[in-house]
Amino acid sequence: MKGHRRAGFGLCFLIGALLGVLCACASSSDEWTSREGVALAREHPVIRIPLEGDITRRSAEISGLAWYGMDLVLLPQFPSRFSFSDDGALFVLSREDILAYLAGDRDRPLKPRKVPLVAPGLRNRIAGFEGYEAIAFHEDRVFLTVEAGLGREMMGYLVGGKVADQGKAIVLDPESLVPIPPKANLENLSDEALVVNGERVLTLYEANGLDVNPDPRAHVYSIEDGSLSTIPFPSLEYRITDATSADGMGRFWVANCFFWGDRGLLRPRPDPLRSLYGAGPTHARYHSVERLVEYRDYGSRIERTSRPPIQLELVDDLHPRNWEGVVRLAPHGFLLATDTYPETMLAFVPEEP
């Protein structure tokens, strides 16, 4: 990012507004052109936030993001790779530092602090442990999903815990472990996203396309009584890799990604969202898909809202970004994080292009 200074949110949004004007003037043959009665999806710039320290190692494999108060918690898939305690560590950045960088008030990379993870005996309870996939908070309680299995014999788990010592440690309770059977028989896929909505914790399976998961459902864990149930979830092609928390109306966003190398596993059909909302310039050019899609939890079901997807400007098909974490950075936009592909990245995506 050296030599590429940000002049703050104002410049980002001004550039986006100019892009919007240019797009509105495109010819009628372009998928970007407005369609009567439908607001088309627009592509949004991806503004990288440089990091330093252990988190920059590809082995960090960031698999989820969540806010705890004013702190952004970055979840490694394998916290034990970071020897801060017996069970490893999570990474934490302050909202203040993130906003300072985006406003141009800070030039140097951000260095997350480590917070120890305490999970006594948890891995020994899970056959084929493949790491943590998502994280969410409800007051001082924390919830994580775990992926496990060998080959196509997969199983997901939900585990709870608490934030201890005024945020200085995350302590998991192995006795709280709840199995979450996968909705399809697909290698290396499980419930990859967590949504906290009041006293409910929703977990979302990674693959919800019609050809691989004809009856997609979300699992619903009750914080109050510990029960687990399911509710209908709409079909969505490609992968769901993470989700934001729900707002006061039960609305949340999911990260929805596709890479050409996954076509044999996911067997995607023609994308209904592209047919309805169109594709921005880079999405029309490449096979990859990187976007955010908004849903609403109605209690007995989850439905997609009428808001167009937020498409991220793609690099190309040779350098896809595997966005494994997403949170809102209200009121400005979203923060996203990748795992090892193409490297560990933290990025800001403005809500207005």
C-alpha positions as CSV (number, residue, x, y, z in Angstrom):
1,M,0.0,0.0,0.0
2,K,3.0,2.3,0.1
3,G,2.6,5.0,-2.5
4,H,-1.2,4.4,-2.5
5,R,-2.5,6.8,0.2
6,R,-6.1,7.0,1.1
7,A,-7.7,10.4,1.4
8,G,-10.4,9.1,3.6
9,F,-13.9,7.8,3.1
10,G,-14.9,10.9,1.1
11,L,-12.6,10.2,-1.7
12,C,-13.6,6.5,-1.9
13,F,-17.2,7.4,-2.1
14,L,-16.6,10.2,-4.6
15,I,-14.8,7.7,-6.9
16,G,-17.6,5.3,-6.4
17,A,-20.2,7.9,-7.3
18,L,-18.3,8.8,-10.5
19,L,-18.2,5.1,-11.4
20,G,-21.9,4.9,-10.9
21,V,-22.5,7.8,-13.3
22,L,-20.3,6.2,-15.9
23,C,-22.1,2.9,-15.6
24,A,-25.5,4.6,-15.9
25,C,-24.3,5.9,-19.2
26,A,-23.4,2.5,-20.6
27,S,-25.1,1.1,-23.7
28,S,-28.2,-0.9,-23.5
29,S,-26.3,-4.1,-24.5
30,D,-24.3,-4.0,-21.3
31,E,-25.5,-6.1,-18.3
32,W,-24.8,-3.0,-16.1
33,T,-27.7,-1.1,-17.7
34,S,-30.7,-0.5,-15.6
35,R,-33.7,-2.7,-16.0
36,E,-37.2,-1.5,-15.4
37,G,-38.3,-2.0,-11.8
38,V,-35.0,-3.8,-10.8
39,A,-32.1,-2.1,-9.1
40,L,-29.0,-3.8,-10.5
41,A,-26.0,-5.0,-8.5
42,R,-23.0,-2.7,-8.7
43,E,-19.4,-3.6,-8.2
44,H,-17.7,-2.1,-5.2
45,P,-13.9,-1.4,-4.8
46,V,-11.9,-3.5,-2.4
47,I,-9.5,-1.4,-0.3
48,R,-6.8,-3.4,1.3
49,I,-5.8,-2.8,5.0
50,P,-2.2,-3.9,5.4
51,L,-1.3,-6.1,8.4
52,E,1.9,-7.1,10.1
53,G,3.0,-9.8,12.5
54,D,2.1,-13.4,12.7
55,I,-1.3,-12.9,11.1
56,T,0.4,-12.3,7.8
57,R,1.6,-15.9,7.6
58,R,-0.5,-17.9,5.1
59,S,-0.8,-20.6,7.8
60,A,-3.0,-18.2,9.8
61,E,-5.9,-19.3,7.6
62,I,-8.4,-16.7,8.9
63,S,-11.8,-18.4,8.8
64,G,-14.1,-15.9,10.5
65,L,-14.6,-12.4,11.8
66,A,-16.8,-11.0,14.6
67,W,-17.1,-7.8,16.7
68,Y,-16.8,-8.0,20.4
69,G,-17.6,-4.5,21.5
70,M,-15.2,-2.1,19.7
71,D,-12.7,-4.9,18.9
72,L,-12.6,-7.0,15.7
73,V,-11.8,-10.6,16.4
74,L,-10.0,-12.6,13.7
75,L,-10.4,-16.3,14.0
76,P,-7.6,-18.6,12.7
77,Q,-8.8,-22.0,11.5
78,F,-6.0,-23.5,13.7
79,P,-5.4,-21.2,16.6
80,S,-2.9,-23.8,18.0
81,R,-0.4,-22.7,15.3
82,F,0.2,-19.6,17.4
83,S,1.8,-20.6,20.7
84,F,0.2,-18.2,23.1
85,S,-1.5,-20.8,25.3
86,D,-2.0,-24.5,25.1
87,D,-4.8,-24.1,22.6
88,G,-3.3,-21.2,20.7
89,A,-4.6,-17.7,20.1
90,L,-7.0,-15.5,18.3
91,F,-6.2,-12.1,16.8
92,V,-7.8,-8.7,17.8
93,L,-7.8,-5.3,16.1
94,S,-9.4,-2.1,17.5
95,R,-12.1,-0.4,15.5
96,E,-10.3,2.9,16.2
97,D,-7.1,1.7,14.5
98,I,-9.1,0.4,11.5
99,L,-11.0,3.7,11.0
100,A,-7.8,5.7,11.5
101,Y,-6.1,3.8,8.6
102,L,-9.1,4.2,6.3
103,A,-9.3,7.9,7.1
104,G,-5.7,8.3,6.1
105,D,-4.6,9.2,9.6
106,R,-2.3,6.2,9.9
107,D,0.2,4.9,7.3
108,R,1.8,1.9,9.0
109,P,0.3,-1.6,8.8
110,L,-2.0,-2.7,11.6
111,K,-0.6,-5.3,14.0
112,P,-3.3,-7.4,15.8
113,R,-2.7,-8.3,19.4
114,K,-3.1,-12.0,20.5
115,V,-5.8,-13.2,22.8
116,P,-5.4,-16.7,24.2
117,L,-7.9,-19.4,23.4
118,V,-8.6,-21.9,26.2
119,A,-10.4,-25.1,25.1
120,P,-9.4,-27.9,27.5
121,G,-9.7,-31.3,25.8
122,L,-12.0,-30.1,23.0
123,R,-10.0,-31.5,20.1
124,N,-9.9,-34.9,21.8
125,R,-13.7,-35.0,21.7
126,I,-13.9,-34.4,17.9
127,A,-12.8,-37.2,15.6
128,G,-11.2,-35.8,12.4
129,F,-10.9,-32.2,13.8
130,E,-10.3,-29.9,10.9
131,G,-10.4,-26.5,12.6
132,Y,-12.7,-23.7,13.5
133,E,-14.8,-22.1,10.8
134,A,-16.8,-19.2,12.3
135,I,-17.2,-17.1,15.4
136,A,-19.9,-14.9,16.9
137,F,-20.6,-13.2,20.2
138,H,-23.7,-12.6,22.3
139,E,-22.8,-10.2,25.1
140,D,-20.0,-12.1,27.0
141,R,-20.8,-15.4,25.4
142,V,-18.9,-16.7,22.4
143,F,-19.9,-19.4,19.8
144,L,-17.7,-21.1,17.2
145,T,-18.4,-23.7,14.6
146,V,-15.9,-26.6,14.1
147,E,-15.4,-28.7,11.0
148,A,-14.5,-32.4,11.3
149,G,-14.3,-35.5,9.1
150,L,-12.3,-37.6,6.7
151,G,-13.1,-37.3,3.0
152,R,-16.9,-37.2,2.5
153,E,-17.6,-38.3,6.0
154,M,-18.1,-34.8,7.4
155,M,-19.6,-33.4,10.6
156,G,-20.0,-29.9,11.9
157,Y,-20.2,-28.8,15.6
158,L,-21.3,-25.8,17.5
159,V,-19.3,-25.0,20.7
160,G,-20.0,-22.2,23.2
161,G,-17.9,-20.4,25.8
162,K,-17.3,-17.1,27.3
163,V,-15.1,-14.0,27.2
164,A,-13.0,-14.1,30.4
165,D,-10.9,-11.7,32.3
166,Q,-12.4,-8.6,30.7
167,G,-11.6,-9.7,27.2
168,K,-8.1,-11.1,27.9
169,A,-9.1,-14.7,27.0
170,I,-11.6,-16.8,25.2
171,V,-12.6,-19.9,27.2
172,L,-14.6,-22.6,25.5
173,D,-16.8,-25.2,27.2
174,P,-16.2,-28.7,25.7
175,E,-19.5,-29.9,27.5
176,S,-21.4,-27.5,25.3
177,L,-20.5,-29.3,22.1
178,V,-23.5,-29.8,19.7
179,P,-23.2,-31.9,16.5
180,I,-24.5,-30.2,13.4
181,P,-25.0,-32.8,10.6
182,P,-24.1,-31.5,7.2
183,K,-26.9,-30.9,4.6
184,A,-25.0,-32.7,1.8
185,N,-22.3,-35.3,1.4
186,L,-19.5,-33.1,0.1
187,E,-15.9,-33.3,1.0
188,N,-14.5,-30.6,3.3
189,L,-17.8,-28.7,3.7
190,S,-19.8,-28.1,6.8
191,D,-21.7,-25.2,8.5
192,E,-19.4,-22.4,7.8
193,A,-21.3,-19.3,8.9
194,L,-22.7,-18.1,12.2
195,V,-25.4,-15.5,12.8
196,V,-26.4,-14.2,16.2
197,N,-30.0,-12.8,16.2
198,G,-31.2,-12.1,19.8
199,E,-31.4,-15.4,21.7
200,R,-30.9,-17.4,18.5
201,V,-27.7,-18.6,16.9
202,L,-28.0,-19.6,13.2
203,T,-25.5,-21.8,11.4
204,L,-25.4,-21.9,7.6
205,Y,-24.1,-24.8,5.5
206,E,-21.5,-23.8,3.0
207,A,-23.2,-25.3,-0.2
208,N,-26.8,-24.4,-0.9
209,G,-27.1,-24.8,-4.7
210,L,-29.9,-26.8,-6.2
211,D,-27.8,-29.6,-7.6
212,V,-25.9,-30.4,-4.3
213,N,-28.4,-29.3,-1.6
214,P,-32.1,-29.4,-2.9
215,D,-33.5,-28.7,0.6
216,P,-31.2,-26.2,2.2
217,R,-31.9,-25.4,5.9
218,A,-30.3,-23.3,8.6
219,H,-29.7,-24.8,12.0
220,V,-31.1,-22.8,14.9
221,Y,-29.5,-23.0,18.4
222,S,-31.5,-21.6,21.3
223,I,-29.2,-19.7,23.7
224,E,-32.0,-19.9,26.3
225,D,-32.6,-23.6,26.4
226,G,-29.9,-25.2,24.3
227,S,-32.2,-26.8,21.8
228,L,-31.3,-27.3,18.1
229,S,-33.8,-27.1,15.3
230,T,-33.8,-26.2,11.6
231,I,-35.7,-23.7,9.4
232,P,-35.8,-23.3,5.6
233,F,-33.1,-21.3,3.9
234,P,-33.3,-20.2,0.3
235,S,-31.2,-21.9,-2.4
236,L,-28.1,-20.0,-3.3
237,E,-25.5,-21.1,-5.8
238,Y,-21.7,-21.2,-5.0
239,R,-20.4,-21.1,-1.4
240,I,-21.4,-19.3,1.8
241,T,-18.2,-18.6,3.7
242,D,-19.2,-16.3,6.6
243,A,-22.0,-14.0,7.7
244,T,-22.5,-10.8,9.7
245,S,-24.5,-10.5,12.8
246,A,-28.2,-9.6,12.4
247,D,-29.5,-6.1,12.8
248,G,-32.6,-5.1,14.8
249,M,-34.8,-6.4,12.0
250,G,-33.1,-9.7,11.7
251,R,-31.2,-8.8,8.5
252,F,-27.7,-10.0,7.8
253,W,-25.2,-10.4,4.9
254,V,-23.4,-13.5,3.8
255,A,-20.1,-13.8,1.8
256,N,-20.9,-15.7,-1.3
257,C,-17.9,-16.9,-3.4
258,F,-17.1,-19.1,-6.4
259,F,-13.9,-20.2,-8.0
260,W,-13.7,-22.0,-11.3
261,G,-11.8,-24.9,-9.6
262,D,-14.9,-25.6,-7.4
263,R,-17.2,-26.3,-10.4
264,G,-16.9,-30.1,-10.1
265,L,-17.7,-30.0,-6.4
266,L,-20.5,-27.5,-6.4
267,R,-22.0,-28.2,-9.8
268,P,-23.5,-24.7,-10.0
269,R,-26.6,-24.0,-12.1
270,P,-27.0,-20.7,-14.0
271,D,-27.1,-18.1,-11.3
272,P,-30.6,-16.7,-10.6
273,L,-29.1,-13.6,-8.9
274,R,-27.1,-12.7,-12.0
275,S,-30.1,-13.2,-14.2
276,L,-32.1,-10.8,-11.9
277,Y,-29.5,-8.2,-11.0
278,G,-26.9,-8.4,-13.8
279,A,-23.2,-8.5,-13.5
280,G,-20.7,-5.7,-13.1
281,P,-17.8,-5.3,-15.6
282,T,-15.4,-7.7,-13.9
283,H,-18.1,-10.2,-13.1
284,A,-19.2,-10.2,-16.7
285,R,-15.6,-10.8,-17.7
286,Y,-14.5,-13.6,-15.3
287,H,-15.8,-16.9,-14.0
288,S,-15.1,-16.0,-10.3
289,V,-17.8,-14.6,-8.1
290,E,-17.1,-12.5,-5.0
291,R,-20.2,-10.8,-3.5
292,L,-22.3,-10.2,-0.4
293,V,-26.0,-11.2,-0.3
294,E,-28.5,-10.0,2.3
295,Y,-31.0,-12.2,4.1
296,R,-33.6,-11.8,6.9
297,D,-34.4,-14.1,9.7
298,Y,-38.2,-14.3,10.1
299,G,-38.1,-16.8,13.0
300,S,-39.8,-19.7,11.1
301,R,-37.8,-19.2,7.9
302,I,-35.0,-17.2,6.3
303,E,-35.6,-15.2,3.1
304,R,-33.4,-13.2,0.8
305,T,-34.2,-9.5,0.9
306,S,-34.9,-7.4,-2.2
307,R,-31.5,-5.6,-1.9
308,P,-29.2,-6.3,-4.9
309,P,-26.0,-8.2,-4.1
310,I,-22.9,-6.2,-3.4
311,Q,-20.4,-7.4,-6.0
312,L,-16.7,-6.9,-5.3
313,E,-14.4,-5.8,-8.1
314,L,-12.5,-8.9,-9.2
315,V,-8.8,-9.1,-10.0
316,D,-9.0,-12.0,-12.5
317,D,-9.6,-15.7,-12.6
318,L,-6.0,-16.5,-11.8
319,H,-6.0,-14.6,-8.4
320,P,-9.3,-15.4,-6.7
321,R,-9.7,-14.2,-3.2
322,N,-11.2,-16.7,-0.8
323,W,-13.2,-14.3,1.6
324,E,-13.7,-16.4,4.8
325,G,-14.7,-13.6,7.1
326,V,-17.2,-10.7,6.9
327,V,-18.5,-8.1,9.4
328,R,-20.4,-4.8,9.0
329,L,-18.3,-1.6,9.6
330,A,-21.4,0.5,10.3
331,P,-22.2,2.9,8.8
332,H,-19.4,2.8,6.2
333,G,-19.5,-0.6,4.7
334,F,-17.9,-4.0,5.4
335,L,-14.6,-5.6,6.5
336,L,-13.6,-8.9,4.9
337,A,-10.7,-11.3,5.4
338,T,-9.2,-14.1,3.3
339,D,-7.6,-17.3,4.4
340,T,-4.6,-18.6,2.5
341,Y,-5.8,-17.6,-1.0
342,P,-4.1,-15.7,-2.3
343,E,-2.7,-14.7,1.1
344,T,-3.9,-13.3,4.4
345,M,-5.8,-10.1,3.6
346,L,-8.0,-7.7,5.5
347,A,-10.0,-5.4,3.3
348,F,-12.7,-2.7,3.5
349,V,-15.6,-2.6,1.0
350,P,-17.7,0.6,1.0
351,E,-21.4,0.1,1.1
352,E,-21.9,2.7,-1.7
353,P,-19.8,2.0,-4.8
